[in-house]
């Protein structure tokens, strides 16, 4: 279908496949014309869900906070005209009731709501006995337990069709992202809940359209099952989050460029080689642990001597010397210096605690 709407785009089925979940649409439903125009173009591309915000939780009360219930009829019309499923965000039990009455196919809980267990429970209670897919975005703050807790509240009322959405986290440090991805958090979520699909929202992670492909591809490299990307006929004129939205044409190009990774190889030789490499990694890991154990024993000897001579266990100059040495060795070996320094900082902190057998 992409070739019909955008002849210049070609997808090689042998080298690229589309993600399992493809969601797109404007940040906010603004007018009926805007919704239907975007939906028509995205339906021609081929998406799983057309997304649009009806109620918008904004930081400032003077910002555009969504068109409200009226926008639900626009989504319903897009669904009827173009044969696509539609999705919107809900933050209260009333939102749930109105969205379900309008025939919305998928509801999502936004990052600002996920942080509030009371709000999530209210939504969960409103969904009890309802068979509808629910997507839960990670909370704004980097708290895996809150994310998992929101999922469990939905599970407890019988919701089984759920999607986890990684949209980045607010951090105080200035980064090139609007919301720092902190990939380790969603990957830990996936480790704990491998059967819940995990998709990426690069629009909110990036905060700009220039980095969308980079972040979306990284999600695919990590085995994510889908993407949700904000699209708008005229992004620069959007009523909310204009900088991070793209046109349907650009979205089609982005989708065509994504390389989706397979979890397992169909090639017996590749699988055999991977097993061999994993065995090598396991052996190296065991050696690393043995070396760490030997290092700890050596530190104990040093601490015993310090105890006898009344010396301090901690010396800032020694720590600084260790950091400099580790950084220089890492550089010579072509390793990430920051990673190596952080690793040895953790080791050093653990060693400081050894003077009382693990108690700092």
Residue, then its C-alpha position, 0 to 999 in steps of 0.5 A: x500500500x505504501x507504493x500506491x500512495x508514495x511511489x518513491x518508497x520501496x520496501x524490500x520484504x526480504x530485508x525489512x519487515x514492519x513492526x508488529x504494532x504501528x500507531x500514528x496520528x496527531x498529538x491532538x485532535x484539533x478539527x474534524x478536517x485535520x483528523x480526517x485528512x490525517x487518518x485518510x493518509x495514514x490509512x493509505x500507508x497502513x497502520x494498526x491504530x490511528x491515535x489522537x489526543x482528545x483530552x490533553x493534560x498540560x503543564x500550564x492551564x493556559x495551554x490547549x487542553x484538547x477539544x474534549x468529547x466532540x473529538x471522539x465523534x471525529x475519531x469514530x467517523x475516521x474509523x468508519x470512513x477509512x476502516x482503521x482502528x482508533x486510539x485515545x488517552x484517558x485519565x479519568x473514569x468519565x473519559x473511559x466511559x465516553x471513549x468506550x461509548x464512542x467505539x474507541x478501539x484502544x485506550x492509553x494511560x499517559x505518563x502523567x497519569x501512570x504516576x498516580x496510583x489513585x487515578x490508575x485504579x479509577x481507570x481500572x475500576x471503570x474498565x472492569x469487565x470490558x474487553x478492550x486493549x489498554x496501553x500504559x505509558x511509563x511514568x514521567x519519573x524513572x520509577x519502574x515499580x510505578x509502571x509495573x504497578x499500573x499494569x498490575x492494577x489493570x490485570x487485577x480487573x481482568x484486562x489481558x490485552x495490554x501494551x507497554x509504551x516507552x516514552x522516555x523519562x524526565x531527568x534534571x540533567x540536561x540531555x539532547x532528548x526531551x525525555x531521556x530514554x533510559x533504555x535500561x528501565x524498559x528493557x528491565x520491564x521487558x525482562x520481567x514481563x516478556x509476554x507484554x508487547x513493548x513499543x516505543x514513542x520516539x516523538x516524546x523521547x526526542x521532542x523534535x522530528x530530527x532524531x525520530x528515526x535514530x530512536x525508533x531504530x534503536x528500539x527495533x534493535x532492542x527487540x521492541x514490538x512497535x512504534x507510536x509516532x505523532x503525525x500531522x498534515x502541517x506539523x509546524x501549525x500544530x496546536x500542541x507539540x509541533x516540533x516533534x510531529x511529522x507529516x504522513x509522507x515523512x512517517x511513511x519514509x521513516x517506517x520504510x527505513x526501519x530494520x526490524x530485528x528477529x528474536x531468533x535466526x532461521x539459520x542453523x549455523x547462525x544459531x550454533x555460532x551464537x551458542x558458541x559465542x555465548x559459552x565464551x561470554x559465560x566463561x569470561x564472566x566467570x573469570x571476571x567474578x573470580x578476579x573480583x573475588x580475588x580483588x576483594x580478598x586483597x582489599x581485606x588484607x589492606x583494610x586489616x593493615x589499616x585497622x592495625x595502624x589506625x589508618x582511614x579506610x577511605x582516601x580521596x586521592x587514592x580514589x582519584x588516582x584509581x579513576x585516572x588510571x582506569x580511564x587511561x587503560x580504557x582509552x588504550x583498549x578502545x573502551x568507553x572511558x565513562x563506563x569503565x570509570x563508573x564500573x570501578x567506582x561501584x567496585x571501589x564503593x563496595x570495597x570501602x564497605x568491606x572493613x565491616x564485612x559489607x557494612x559501610 
